[in-house]
Amino acid sequence: MSEKNQGERDQRPLTPPDQTLVPPSPDAVAPPPVWGPPPPAPNDSLWHRVAAFIVLIAVVAAAAGAGIGWSLARAVNTRQVAQSTAQPESPITQVTPSPGGSSNSASTEAVAAKVIPAIVDINTTLGNGQAAGTGMLISSTGEILTNDHVVKGSSSITVTVQGRSQPYSAHVVGVDVSHDVAVIQIDDSVSGLPTVKFANSSSLQVGDSVVAIGNALGQGGTPHATQGHITALNQTITASEGRANSETLSGMVQSDALIYEGDSGGALVNSSGQVIGMITAGQAQGFRTAASDVGYAVAANTAVNVANRIRAHEQSAEITYGQVGYLGVSVSGSASTSGAVVVGVQSGSPAASAGITAGSVITRIGGTAVTSADSLGAAIKSHQAGEQVSVTWTASGGATHTATVTLGAVNP
């Protein structure tokens, strides 16, 4: 059982055609803890800081399935953030692709120049480590569209807007794990920000020219842009984060524009500078040095639909709003044990403060009995971040303990 964290991830080679699908991560790092943010990333490698990863994927023939993830259709964000005084933004609208949108004549630089002002760098804190990704401004007051996996499991988010010297803090408005879509909001009261323009992606054709724009390698600065073509449409892919948390994404746009880690959440645009997809996954070998020329993007129609549902605060089992609670343990199930067996405890976490140690078996969260690792996750997610709950566990020596803990807060 593994909690949804975006820090260190398993790295192992891709073995076609039936490859195991895992995103890159340090070889020597153990799997991330389960109900808490990941361990700190080593400081000697840029790649250890880049969590908006190129997910290793494989196209599958099966029909699309829902992404795996805890869904909680209610607001649980207890953080105090600055609220904009502006009126709610109207829904994002899409335009008919401009004539020439399939042309190869426009230079990469000319196309990118139309979009780059509305592309932002996203940096997150994950436990004691950091990670990076990309986002697209969708409102002049600081709403940003990105991937769920860019912000998932983070305890804080910082956004850098092109042309503005100081970064902004931001918070998650809502996420849809099943489509790998998130909307975040800059905390400060801002106005006049440039926004991307979305095209209707239903008219895309194989062979259309595209440009991929993002925060390549998490280096920040001017976004990196590469040109390519659409190579397939309506693809279904299966991706996984580390050794677990696999998800199936459908309706993906495939292209051969080079993408790197850190580009996740960035823009895939036509040659008129209109967004036709959100960069989400890539297939690569030689993870630390190689770009991927097989990339996948959430189609603009899907991304816009989900973003508008989140912005309208639609109540849905697919959408989670605000932050969720975490305990700070990694657990496993056991056929011979009723409860969640603790295999690791994150330093400084609520669990560590309560005295829970590896080898303990958690049997109750609040008024809910815990019978397995999965039921522990469900029990924790039923409580708000910052809420005080009682935890009952049996220590490795056989003694039973109960303590009241204050759940931490992480982004879903």
C-alpha positions in Angstrom: 0.0 0.0 0.0 1.4 3.4 -0.9 0.1 6.8 -0.2 0.0 9.2 -3.2 3.3 11.1 -2.9 5.3 12.8 -5.6 8.8 12.7 -4.2 11.2 9.9 -4.8 10.1 7.3 -7.3 11.3 4.0 -8.5 13.6 3.9 -11.5 14.1 0.9 -13.6 14.5 0.3 -17.4 11.7 -0.1 -19.8 11.4 -3.6 -21.3 9.2 -3.5 -24.4 6.6 -4.6 -25.3 5.1 -5.5 -21.9 7.0 -3.0 -19.9 6.5 -2.2 -16.2 5.3 1.4 -16.1 7.1 3.5 -13.6 8.3 7.1 -13.6 11.9 7.9 -13.0 13.4 8.3 -9.6 16.6 7.6 -7.7 17.7 4.0 -7.7 18.8 3.9 -4.1 15.7 5.5 -2.5 13.2 3.3 -0.8 9.5 3.5 -1.7 7.8 6.7 -0.3 5.9 6.5 3.0 2.3 5.8 2.7 0.2 8.2 4.6 2.5 11.2 4.5 4.7 13.3 2.2 7.8 11.6 0.7 11.3 11.6 2.3 13.7 14.4 1.4 15.4 14.3 -2.0 19.2 14.2 -2.2 20.7 17.5 -3.0 23.2 16.3 -5.5 20.9 15.7 -8.5 18.5 18.0 -10.3 16.5 15.0 -11.4 15.8 14.1 -7.7 13.9 17.5 -7.5 11.7 17.0 -10.5 8.5 15.4 -9.6 6.4 16.6 -12.6 7.9 13.6 -14.3 7.7 12.0 -17.7 5.6 9.1 -16.7 6.6 5.9 -18.4 3.6 4.7 -20.3 2.4 2.1 -22.7 -0.5 2.3 -25.1 -3.0 -0.3 -24.2 -5.9 -1.7 -26.2 -8.2 -2.0 -23.3 -11.0 0.5 -22.8 -10.3 3.4 -20.6 -10.7 2.9 -16.9 -10.9 5.3 -14.0 -7.7 6.5 -12.5 -6.8 5.0 -9.1 -7.0 7.5 -6.3 -8.9 8.5 -3.2 -11.8 10.8 -4.1 -13.5 13.0 -1.6 -16.3 15.2 -2.9 -16.1 17.9 -0.3 -13.9 20.8 0.6 -11.3 20.0 3.2 -8.9 23.0 2.8 -8.3 24.5 6.2 -5.5 26.8 5.2 -6.0 30.5 5.3 -5.3 32.0 1.9 -5.8 35.5 0.4 -9.0 35.6 -1.5 -9.5 37.6 -4.7 -12.1 40.3 -4.6 -12.8 39.9 -8.3 -16.0 38.3 -9.4 -15.9 34.6 -10.2 -14.4 33.9 -13.6 -16.7 32.8 -16.4 -16.2 29.3 -17.7 -13.2 28.7 -20.0 -14.3 28.8 -23.6 -12.6 27.2 -26.6 -12.2 28.5 -30.1 -12.3 26.9 -33.5 -8.7 26.1 -34.5 -7.3 29.0 -36.6 -6.7 28.4 -40.3 -3.2 27.2 -40.7 -3.2 25.3 -37.4 -1.9 22.2 -39.2 0.8 24.1 -41.1 4.5 23.5 -40.6 5.3 27.0 -41.8 5.3 28.8 -38.4 8.6 28.6 -36.5 8.8 27.1 -33.1 10.0 30.4 -31.7 7.1 32.4 -33.2 4.5 29.9 -31.9 6.0 29.7 -28.5 6.2 33.5 -28.2 2.4 33.6 -28.3 2.0 31.2 -25.4 5.0 31.6 -23.1 3.7 34.6 -21.2 0.9 32.4 -19.8 3.1 29.5 -18.9 4.2 29.2 -15.3 6.8 27.2 -13.3 5.4 25.2 -10.4 7.6 24.2 -7.5 6.3 22.1 -4.7 7.5 21.0 -1.2 7.2 17.3 -0.6 8.2 16.4 2.9 11.7 17.9 3.1 12.2 17.6 -0.6 11.2 19.7 -3.6 9.8 19.0 -7.0 9.0 21.0 -10.1 6.5 21.1 -13.0 4.5 23.4 -15.3 1.1 25.1 -15.4 -1.0 27.3 -17.7 -2.8 30.5 -16.6 -6.5 30.2 -17.3 -7.6 33.4 -15.6 -6.2 36.9 -15.3 -6.6 36.6 -11.5 -4.2 33.6 -11.1 -6.1 30.4 -11.7 -3.7 27.7 -13.2 -4.4 24.5 -15.0 -1.8 21.7 -14.4 -1.6 17.9 -13.9 -2.8 16.4 -10.6 0.5 14.5 -10.4 2.4 17.8 -10.4 0.9 18.9 -7.1 -0.2 15.6 -5.6 1.1 15.0 -2.0 2.7 18.4 -1.7 2.5 20.5 1.4 3.2 23.9 -0.3 3.1 25.2 -3.9 5.1 28.1 -5.3 4.4 29.6 -8.8 6.7 31.7 -10.9 4.9 33.9 -13.5 6.9 35.0 -16.6 8.0 38.6 -16.3 7.4 38.8 -12.6 10.4 38.7 -10.3 8.8 37.4 -7.2 7.2 33.9 -7.0 3.7 33.5 -5.5 2.4 30.9 -3.1 -0.6 29.0 -4.4 -3.1 26.4 -3.2 -5.1 23.6 -4.8 -8.6 24.5 -5.7 -9.5 21.0 -6.8 -8.2 17.9 -8.6 -9.6 15.1 -10.7 -7.2 12.1 -10.3 -9.0 10.0 -13.0 -8.1 12.6 -15.6 -4.8 13.8 -14.1 -6.2 17.4 -14.0 -5.8 20.0 -11.3 -6.7 23.6 -10.9 -4.6 25.7 -8.5 -5.0 29.4 -7.5 -2.3 32.0 -6.7 -2.9 33.2 -3.1 -2.1 36.8 -3.6 -4.7 39.2 -5.1 -3.4 39.5 -8.7 -4.9 40.8 -11.9 -4.1 41.4 -15.5 -2.2 38.1 -16.0 -2.1 36.7 -19.5 -4.0 33.5 -20.2 -3.7 30.7 -22.7 -6.3 30.2 -25.5 -7.8 26.7 -25.9 -8.8 25.3 -29.2 -11.5 22.7 -29.8 -9.4 19.5 -29.9 -12.1 17.4 -31.7 -10.8 18.5 -35.1 -7.2 17.4 -34.5 -5.7 15.2 -37.2 -2.6 12.9 -37.3 0.1 14.9 -38.9 -0.9 18.3 -37.5 2.1 20.4 -36.4 2.4 21.0 -32.7 4.8 22.7 -30.2 5.3 21.4 -26.7 6.1 24.1 -24.1 7.1 23.5 -20.5 9.5 23.8 -17.6 11.9 21.3 -19.0 14.0 19.6 -16.3 12.5 21.9 -13.7 15.1 24.5 -14.4 12.8 27.5 -14.5 13.4 30.6 -16.6 12.0 30.9 -20.1 9.9 27.8 -20.9 11.5 25.3 -23.3 9.7 24.7 -26.7 10.1 21.9 -29.2 8.2 21.2 -32.4 6.7 18.0 -33.6 3.6 16.4 -35.0 0.5 14.6 -33.8 1.2 10.9 -34.3 -2.0 9.3 -32.9 -5.3 10.4 -31.4 -7.6 9.0 -28.7 -4.9 6.9 -27.1 -5.4 5.0 -23.8 -2.4 4.8 -21.6 -1.5 3.2 -18.3 0.9 5.0 -16.1 2.2 4.4 -12.6 3.9 6.4 -9.9 6.6 4.3 -8.3 5.6 0.7 -7.6 1.9 1.5 -7.2 -0.8 4.0 -7.9 -1.2 3.1 -11.5 -3.9 4.9 -13.5 -5.5 4.6 -16.9 -5.9 7.7 -18.9 -8.0 7.8 -22.1 -8.5 10.1 -25.1 -4.9 11.1 -25.0 -3.2 13.1 -27.9 0.1 11.5 -28.9 2.9 13.5 -30.4 6.6 13.3 -31.3 7.6 16.7 -29.9 10.5 16.2 -27.5 9.5 16.5 -23.9 11.4 16.3 -20.6 10.7 15.8 -17.0 9.2 19.0 -15.6 7.1 19.6 -18.8 4.1 17.9 -17.1 1.2 20.4 -17.0 2.7 22.3 -19.9 1.0 23.3 -23.2 0.8 21.3 -26.4 -0.2 23.9 -28.9 -1.0 24.1 -32.6 0.9 26.3 -35.0 -1.4 29.2 -34.2 -0.5 29.1 -30.5 -3.8 27.7 -29.4 -3.6 24.9 -26.7 -4.8 21.6 -28.0 -3.6 19.5 -25.1 -1.9 19.5 -21.7 1.4 17.6 -21.5 1.1 14.7 -19.2 3.2 11.7 -19.9 6.1 10.5 -22.1 7.8 7.2 -22.9 11.6 7.3 -22.5 14.6 5.2 -21.7 17.8 6.6 -20.2 15.6 8.7 -17.9 18.2 11.1 -16.6 19.6 12.2 -19.9 17.2 11.4 -22.6 14.2 13.4 -23.8 11.1 11.5 -24.9 9.8 11.8 -28.5 6.7 9.7 -27.6 4.6 12.1 -25.6 1.0 12.1 -24.4 -1.3 15.1 -23.6 -4.7 15.4 -22.1 -6.9 16.6 -24.9 -7.9 20.3 -24.5 -11.6 19.3 -24.6 -11.1 17.0 -21.6 -8.9 19.4 -19.7 -11.2 22.4 -20.1 -14.3 20.3 -19.2 -12.7 19.2 -15.9 -11.3 22.6 -15.1 -14.7 24.2 -15.6 -16.3 21.6 -13.3 -13.7 22.3 -10.6 -14.0 26.1 -11.0 -17.8 25.7 -10.5 -17.2 23.5 -7.4 -19.3 20.7 -8.9 -19.8 18.0 -6.3 -18.6 14.8 -7.8 -16.9 11.6 -6.6 -14.2 12.3 -9.2 -13.2 15.6 -7.8 -11.4 16.4 -4.5 -11.3 20.0 -3.2 -8.6 21.5 -1.0 -6.1 19.6 1.1 -6.5 16.2 2.7 -5.2 14.8 6.0 -2.3 12.5 6.4 -0.9 10.4 9.3 2.7 9.8 8.2 3.1 6.0 8.0 3.7 3.5 5.3 1.7 0.3 5.8 1.1 -3.1 4.3 -1.7 -5.7 4.5 -1.3 -9.1 6.0 -3.6 -12.1 5.5 -3.0 -13.1 9.1 -3.4 -9.7 10.7 -6.6 -7.6 11.0 -5.4 -4.0 10.6 -2.8 -2.0 8.8 0.8 -3.2 9.5 3.2 -0.2 9.8 6.4 -0.7 7.9 7.7 2.8 8.2 7.0 6.1 10.0 8.0 9.5 8.7 10.1 11.6 11.0 8.2 14.5 12.4 4.8 13.2 11.3 1.6 13.0 13.4 2.2 9.2 13.7 5.8 9.7 14.9 4.6 12.3 17.5 2.0 9.8 18.8 4.7 7.1 19.3 3.7 4.8 16.5 6.6 2.7 15.3 7.4 0.2 12.6 5.9 -3.2 13.4 2.8 -1.7 15.0 -0.7 -2.6 13.7 -3.2 0.3 13.4 -6.7 -1.0 14.2 -8.8 2.1 14.5 -9.0 5.7 13.3 -11.6 7.8 15.2 -14.7 5.7 15.3 -13.7 3.6 12.2 -12.3 0.1 12.5 -9.2 -0.4 10.4 -9.0 -3.9 9.0 -6.5 -3.5 6.2 -4.1 -1.0 4.6 -6.8 0.1 2.2 -9.3 0.8 5.0 -6.7 2.9 6.8 -6.5 5.1 3.8 -10.3 5.4 3.6 -10.5 6.2 7.3 -7.9 9.0 7.1 -9.4 10.5 4.0 -12.8 10.8 5.8 -11.2 13.4 8.2 -10.1 16.9 7.4 -6.6 18.1 7.4 -5.9 19.6 10.8 -8.6 17.6 12.5 -7.8 15.9 15.8 -8.6 12.1 15.6 -7.9 9.2 17.9 -5.6 6.4 16.6 -5.5 3.0 18.2 -2.7 0.6 17.4 -1.1 -2.6 18.8 2.7 -2.2 19.3 5.1 -4.9 18.2 5.3 -6.1 21.7 1.6 -6.7 22.0 0.5 -3.7 24.0 -2.4 -1.6 22.8 -2.2 2.2 22.7 -4.6 5.0 21.8 -3.5 8.6 21.2 -5.1 11.7 19.8 -3.2 13.1 16.8 -3.7 16.2 14.6 -3.7 15.2 11.0 -1.3 16.9 8.8 -2.3 18.6 5.5 -1.2 17.7 2.0 -2.6 18.3 -1.4 -4.6 15.3 -2.7 
